[in-house]
Amino acid sequence: MIPALRVVKPGLRTTIQDLGRPGYQRFGISVSGALDPVSLRAANALVGNPLGTGALEAAYVGPTLAVEAEEVRLAFVGAHATIEVLPDVSAINGQRMNTLRSVRLRRGEAVRIGSLSRGAVLYVAVEGGFDITAALGSVSTDTRGRFGGWQGRALMADDRLPLHNVRVSDRDDYRLAELDVSPPRRLRVLLGPQHDYFPDDAINTFFGSTFAVSTDSDRIGMRLQGPPIVQANEATFTSDGTATGSIQVTGSGQPIVLLPDRQTTGGYPKIATIISADLPALGRLSIGSQIAFELVTLEDALNLRRELSAVIAGIRDKLEPIPRTNVEISARLRVSNLISGVVDGQNWIG
């Protein structure tokens, strides 16, 4: 049987995401990819994968997954959640696990992830990754185009996600000593390409106000609620390209922050763009979160990007091995061949 994780309960909106598929926007294809690429990379580091390997991105409520392989190693990074390792899928209670660590599970066991708090998304990485064919160089799920990931959609009950590895490597499990995933007090932005469509008082309102993340938000765009940002006039312009973090202002005056599954072009004026260093923090914000904006210079944005790159480069240096318990060691011995090479008492092969 092909090794797999079977979806017992899919959660609210669980998809497979990696770092996306850049380079195809001229064909109208979104980049997609993880809302929080720092947490994705950290989860992969914990299980020993290349940092951009595809993983599960769970939003708001996590999935329940049953192990249909000899062994799997999973890691959890992102929002806080109640995570339980169950002896089987029918169990009511299990062993509680923390985020920011990896854990080894065996055939028949399951992991149950509850509601998320202090963040919108949680990443579940599996050692070796999912055995899924890439679409245009990525296994990210494009929820608008309905391709990539697992059948181009969010997970459903009874999906079987094939795995590359039948069993895990004999490496230790690890925890992350430190990973700051808290958002900055204000999201930092550069002025957008159509900021001159807005009078000074509208610009002042934008930077002087607090906005709330609306329930209408999704992976396409984060809709904000707050004081209206009024254009100088309702003049239109030719649709132009968008970027993740572009902040459009609709005719109602309410901003929309564009996210990875956004349209590649747009006709609403863009008042500002969130700098790349703050995009992972943006992806962690849940419905009801309060957002304010701060204008920075291009030089500031570049320096902050370098700081984020240094954090990403140092993730593996922050890994700490988790000491194995006697129970874990005994279980490992039971499945190990300690006399490999012995054919019989008369004939021994070294």
N, C-alpha and C positions, 0 to 999 in steps of 0.2 A: 504494500500500500504506500502511496506517495505521502511523505511526511507533511503534516499540515497543522494549522490552527483552525479549529472549527468555531464558527461564530454561534454562540448560544443565544446571546442577546447583543444586538448591534450598538446599543447606546443611542444617543440622540442624533449625532451626525459624525460618524467615524469613516474616514477615508484613508487611502494610502497616499503619502506625499514624500517627495524628496526635495531637492533644491530647485526643482522646476525645469522648464524647457525654454531657455532664452534663445533668441535668434529667429523666431517665427512670427513675430508680431506683424511684420509686413504682409503676412498672409492672413491676418485676422485671428491668429491663434494666441491665446493668453499664455503667459509664462506659467501660471499656477504655482505649485510648490508650497512649502510649509509656511504657515502664518508666522511661526516663531522659529526661524532657522537656527538660532543659537541652541535652543532646547533640543531640536532635532539632532544637531551635531553632538551634543553632550550625551544623549541617549545612545547614539551609535558608538561613541567612545567607550561607554561603559560595557558594551558587549563585544568590543574589539573589531567593529566594522569600520570600513572607510566612512568618514564623517558624513558624506552625502548620501549614504544608502537609504533607500525608501523604508519608511516606518509608518505605523498607524498614527494618525492625528485624530484624537478624540476631542469632541467639543461638548462642553457643559455636562454631559453624562457619559461615562465610559462604558465600554463593552464588557461582556463576559465571554471568555475564550477557553475552549477545551483543547488539551494537548493530544494530538493524534500523530505523535512521533516518539521515538525512543526517549529523547530528551530535547528540551529547548532551553535557551537562556534568554530572558527578557530583561529589559531595563525601562524605567519610568522616569521621565523628566518633564517638568512643566508645572501646571497648576497643582494645588493640593487636592488629594482625593483619598477616600478610604479604599485601599487595595488589599484584597484578601486572596491568598493561595488556598484553594479548596482541594480536599482529597479526591473529590469527584464532583461532577456538575450538579448532583442532587443535594450536596451538603448545604446545610443552613449557615454554618459558621466555618471560618477558616483561620489561617495564620495571617495576621496583619503585617503588611509590608510598608516601608517608607518609600517615598520617591527619592530620586538622586542615587539609585543603586540598581544593581543587577541581581537576578535570582535564577536558579536552575530549577526547572520543573520536569517531571517525568510523565510518561504516558498515563492517561487517565485522569491526571490532575487538571485543574482549571484555575484561571485567575479571574476575579470579579472586581471591576473598577466602578465605584459609585459616582455620586455627583461631584463635580469639580467646584472648588472654591479658590479664592485669591488668584483667579486667572481663568481664561476661557478655554485653553487647549492643553492637552497632555499628550506626550509622545511615548509610544510603546515600540521600542526597537527590539528586533530578534537577531540573535547571532547568526550570521550568514545571509540574512535578508530573505525576502520573499522571492520565490521562483516565478516571477511574472515578467512577461515580455515587455520591454520598454517601447513606448510610442514616441517617436521623434526624440529619442535619446533620454527619455525620462519615464519613470513609473508613476509620476504624479497624476492624481485624478483631476481631470478638467471637468468640473461639475456643470459648466455651461455647455461645453462641446460634447459631453457625454462620451469621453474616451479616456484612455489611460487608467492607471490604477487597477482596481478590480472591477471589470465590466463597465468602466466609465461612470461609476455611481458610488454612493455611500454604501457601507456594508449592510447586509440583511441577514436575518436569522438563517442558519444552516449553510451559509457560505463556507467553503473550505479553502483557506488560503494556503497554497502550496509553499513549502519551505525548501531552501537549498540544502540544508543540513539535516541528516537523519538523527544525529546526536551532536552534543556540544563538544567543544574542545575541553581539555583538562586544565584550563587556566582557572585562576581564582575568580570569584565574584568580586566586584569592586563597588565602592561608593565614591561619590564626589564630595570632597572635603568642603568645597565652596562653589557656588554658582549664584550670582546675584541676578535674579530675573524680575526684580521690582522695577516698575516703570519710573522714569524721571518725573519730577514734580510738574514739569511742563514739557510737552513734546516740541522739539526744536524744528524749525522750518526755514526754508528760503522762500522769498516771494515767488509767486507763480507767474507763468507767461502772460496771463491776462489780469494781473493785479491792477493795471491801470484802468480796468473797467469799473473799478469801485472808487467812490469818493473817499477823502481822508477820514470822514467820520465812520464810514463802513469799515475801513481798515482798522481804525481805533477800536471799534466794537469787536472785531474779530480777535484782536490781540488782548483786549481787556476783559473778555467774557469767559465764562466756564460753560462747557457744553456737556451734555449727557449722551452716552451711547444708546441709540434707539433699539427697540425690539425688532425693527425692520432690517437690522443689519445681517449680513451673511458674508460668505467668502468673496463676493463680488465687490461689496462696498459697505463701509461702516457709516451708517446714517447718524447724524448728530442732531440733537435738539437744544435750542438755545435762542438768544436774541437773533432776529433776522438780519442777514448781511445784505443790504440793499444795493443793487447795482446803480450806477449813475444813469443808465438808460437800459432799455431792453434790446439794444442792438445785438445782432447775431454775428457770428463769424464762422468761417469754414472749419469743420471738425478737424482737430489735429490730434497728435499722438498723446497717449497717457502713460503714466508711470505708476508703479506701486507707491502709494503715499501722496499722489496728487489729490488736492482738496478742491473739488468742484462745488460751486454754489448754484443751486437750482433756482427756478423762478420764484419759489416760495421763500428764498433767502436762507434756507437751511443747508449747511455744508454736508458733503458726502466725501469721506476719505476712501479712495480706491484701493482695493486689496488684490491679492494675486490672481483671482479669477475674473478680474475686471475686463471690460471691453477694451480693445486696443486703441480706439480713437473715441473722442467725445466732443460734444458741441456746447457743453456748459463751460462758462469761464472758470479758470483755475486760479484761485486767489493765492495759493501757497502750495508747497510740496514739503512733506516731512522728510528730513534728512535720512540717509540710509542707515546711519548708526542707531536711529530710534525706531526703525521699522520692526525689529523683533519685539520691542516693548509694546508697540502698537498692536501687534498680533495677539498679545496676551490679554488685552482689555476685554472685559466681559460686559454684557448688557447692563446698563445703569451706571457704569464707570463714568467718572467726571474727567473731562479733558480740557486743558488750557494749552495755549500755544505761545512760543517764544521765538522771536526772529533772531537768527544768527547769520554770520557772514559765511561766504563760501570757504574761506580759510578755516573758520571754526569747524564747518561741516567735514572738511577733509581731515583735520586733526582728530575729530571725534571718530571718524571712520577708521583711522589708523589705530586708535585705542581699542575699538571693537575688534579689529583684526588681530590685535595682540592677545585679547581675551580668548578668542577662538583658537589661536595657535597654542595657547597655554592650557587648554582643557585637559589634555592627556596628562600633563604634569600634575594636575590636582587629583588624580585618581588614587584612591587608597584601597589596598586589598582588604577584604572582609575575612577574618579568620574563620576557618571551617570548624563547625561543631563536631563533636564525636558522632552524632547521629548522621551528619552528612558524610563523614569519612567512612563509617560503617556501610552506608548505602552505596557509596562508590566502590568499596571493596567487593560487595556482593555482585556487582555487574562487571568486574574486571577479571581478565584472564591472568592470574598471577603465575601460571606455570606455562606460559607460551613457549613453544618449542619442544615440549616433551611429547613424544609419540608413544613410547612405552618404556618399560623399565630396562629393556635391552638396547633400544636404539634411541639415542638422544641427539637432537639437532640443536646446536647452540645458536 
